[in-house]
Amino acid sequence: MMPVMAFAAPYAAFVMDARTGETLYSQNADTRLHPASLTKMMTLYIAFQAIQRGEITLDSLVTVTQNAASEPPSKLGLRAGQTIKLRYLLRAAAVKSANDAATAIGEAISGSEDAFAVRMNRTAAAMGMTNTTFRNAHGLTQSGHQSTARDMSVLGRHMIYDFPQYYNLFSRRTADAGVAEVRHTNRRFLDSYPGADGIKTGFTNAAGFNLVASAQHGQERIIATVFGGTSTAQRNGKIKELMDLGFSRAPGTAPLQRPEPPTAAPAPAAAAAALVASNVGPATNGGAGKTVRVSGRVTRSLRPALRPVQAIAAPVQLAVNTDLINSVLAEAVQVAAVAPAAVMPTVAAPVAPEVVTRISTSGGRHWGVNVGRYNSRYEAEKAMLRVALNEMSTLDGAVRRVTQNPRGYDANFMGLTREGADLACRRLQARNQSCFMIGSEG
């Protein structure tokens, strides 16, 4: 049997010291190319994240949709309507690179593949994967679905250090996927290179033979990525060369600098759309982007957020941002279409005084919640207004603060009791909104 060959797929390579994130080698590493099944690293990363946040469990039963069951090979062979535990889908996606399993994972977490792609892009942007756009959970060729060798190496590094408890999944030669025993697509490299323990292969005609690989020798760990290999053997040979180069260039000792786990920004209209969905009947004709009529009940529920800002004795000019309010209201009455990935450039502006956008009259509250970090003050304020609209019962009366730091603009709600902050975060996290509790600044 003749080996499968890829024709004219662009080549790119990147080598990283996983301990520090330092670049050791780069060739076309920022060229946007087809990632193929390297995509499933992000699908699995978000699944691990969802498990950690309590959104889903390893033993959650997933009902397979017709959309997932109809994905082309490689696949596990799932049938529409069958139920299967999430743990088996994770094994099938990681080990066999099953497309039907990847789609089922995304739909189970976000409700639809399109909604899951939005979350993939938010997470990628939060990681600093600035040249990546995801359109699906599996990586089959689709217009606009692209990434780079550098970005995929960044994702691989997060996988290793953010979820070490699950990382061993990527080195299993076989795995029980519930309905079948599956074999690893990367077993040839795993068996042939000392210290190799992952991570993910990918192949389509448009992409060529791709691989993000990692290996550890003593205290040194290298991540090497290849896009556009011409065959499995050629790709694996190139990865071995890059691994050897990486270990030869990496210092024998280096401090481990774990990457900061991403705090994904909220989906552009998620909070407002959830508010509309709870108060408005289905839109006629059902299409994305259709404007729906807002009921009087919704209009009344929005009024508390639109009250004028109370004056405070501070040397900060406060005003109602009508553009911001109009923008959020426009989103609140629009059925959300899939949004493109947000590009999050590095923020290098000097630290500015915090701005309080709403003041509370209640006292004795010393806790708060952070609902994300954003590129601009406007985006942070916009996000806080969305969150306030969606979680009025626990955040009513809280102080909304935007605080600038060298990494961006933090969106915080302050002036809560500990119990109130905990309840608010749990309710927001259940809606896939990032949130963590913070103590009083004094």
Rosetta blueprint (number, residue, H / E / L):
1 M L
2 M L
3 P L
4 V L
5 M L
6 A L
7 F L
8 A L
9 A L
10 P L
11 Y L
12 A E
13 A E
14 F E
15 V E
16 M E
17 D E
18 A L
19 R L
20 T L
21 G L
22 E E
23 T E
24 L E
25 Y E
26 S E
27 Q E
28 N L
29 A L
30 D L
31 T L
32 R L
33 L E
34 H L
35 P L
36 A H
37 S H
38 L H
39 T H
40 K H
41 M H
42 M H
43 T H
44 L H
45 Y H
46 I H
47 A H
48 F H
49 Q H
50 A H
51 I H
52 Q H
53 R L
54 G L
55 E L
56 I L
57 T L
58 L L
59 D L
60 S L
61 L E
62 V E
63 T E
64 V L
65 T L
66 Q H
67 N H
68 A H
69 A H
70 S L
71 E L
72 P L
73 P L
74 S L
75 K L
76 L L
77 G L
78 L L
79 R L
80 A L
81 G L
82 Q L
83 T E
84 I E
85 K E
86 L H
87 R H
88 Y H
89 L H
90 L H
91 R H
92 A H
93 A H
94 A H
95 V H
96 K H
97 S L
98 A L
99 N H
100 D H
101 A H
102 A H
103 T H
104 A H
105 I H
106 G H
107 E H
108 A H
109 I H
110 S H
111 G L
112 S L
113 E H
114 D H
115 A H
116 F H
117 A H
118 V H
119 R H
120 M H
121 N H
122 R H
123 T H
124 A H
125 A H
126 A H
127 M H
128 G L
129 M L
130 T L
131 N L
132 T L
133 T E
134 F L
135 R L
136 N L
137 A L
138 H L
139 G L
140 L L
141 T L
142 Q L
143 S L
144 G L
145 H L
146 Q E
147 S E
148 T L
149 A H
150 R H
151 D H
152 M H
153 S H
154 V H
155 L H
156 G H
157 R H
158 H H
159 M H
160 I H
161 Y H
162 D H
163 F L
164 P H
165 Q H
166 Y H
167 Y H
168 N H
169 L H
170 F H
171 S H
172 R L
173 R L
174 T E
175 A E
176 D E
177 A L
178 G L
179 V L
180 A L
181 E E
182 V E
183 R E
184 H L
185 T L
186 N L
187 R H
188 R H
189 F H
190 L H
191 D H
192 S H
193 Y L
194 P L
195 G L
196 A E
197 D E
198 G E
199 I E
200 K E
201 T E
202 G E
203 F E
204 T E
205 N L
206 A L
207 A L
208 G E
209 F E
210 N E
211 L E
212 V E
213 A E
214 S E
215 A E
216 Q E
217 H E
218 G L
219 Q L
220 E E
221 R E
222 I E
223 I E
224 A E
225 T E
226 V E
227 F E
228 G E
229 G E
230 T L
231 S L
232 T H
233 A H
234 Q H
235 R H
236 N H
237 G H
238 K H
239 I H
240 K H
241 E H
242 L H
243 M H
244 D H
245 L H
246 G H
247 F H
248 S H
249 R H
250 A L
251 P L
252 G L
253 T L
254 A L
255 P L
256 L L
257 Q L
258 R L
259 P L
260 E L
261 P L
262 P L
263 T L
264 A L
265 A L
266 P L
267 A L
268 P L
269 A L
270 A H
271 A H
272 A H
273 A H
274 A H
275 L H
276 V H
277 A H
278 S H
279 N H
280 V L
281 G L
282 P L
283 A L
284 T L
285 N L
286 G L
287 G L
288 A L
289 G L
290 K L
291 T E
292 V L
293 R L
294 V L
295 S L
296 G H
297 R H
298 V H
299 T H
300 R H
301 S H
302 L H
303 R H
304 P H
305 A H
306 L H
307 R L
308 P L
309 V L
310 Q L
311 A L
312 I L
313 A L
314 A L
315 P L
316 V L
317 Q L
318 L L
319 A L
320 V L
321 N L
322 T H
323 D H
324 L H
325 I H
326 N H
327 S H
328 V H
329 L H
330 A H
331 E H
332 A H
333 V L
334 Q E
335 V L
336 A L
337 A L
338 V L
339 A L
340 P L
341 A L
342 A L
343 V L
344 M L
345 P L
346 T L
347 V L
348 A L
349 A L
350 P L
351 V L
352 A L
353 P L
354 E L
355 V E
356 V E
357 T E
358 R E
359 I L
360 S L
361 T L
362 S L
363 G L
364 G L
365 R L
366 H L
367 W E
368 G E
369 V E
370 N E
371 V E
372 G E
373 R E
374 Y E
375 N L
376 S L
377 R H
378 Y H
379 E H
380 A H
381 E H
382 K H
383 A H
384 M H
385 L H
386 R H
387 V H
388 A H
389 L H
390 N H
391 E L
392 M H
393 S H
394 T H
395 L H
396 D L
397 G L
398 A L
399 V E
400 R E
401 R E
402 V E
403 T E
404 Q E
405 N E
406 P L
407 R L
408 G E
409 Y E
410 D E
411 A E
412 N E
413 F E
414 M E
415 G E
416 L E
417 T L
418 R H
419 E H
420 G H
421 A H
422 D H
423 L H
424 A H
425 C H
426 R H
427 R H
428 L H
429 Q H
430 A L
431 R L
432 N L
433 Q L
434 S L
435 C L
436 F E
437 M E
438 I E
439 G E
440 S L
441 E L
442 G L
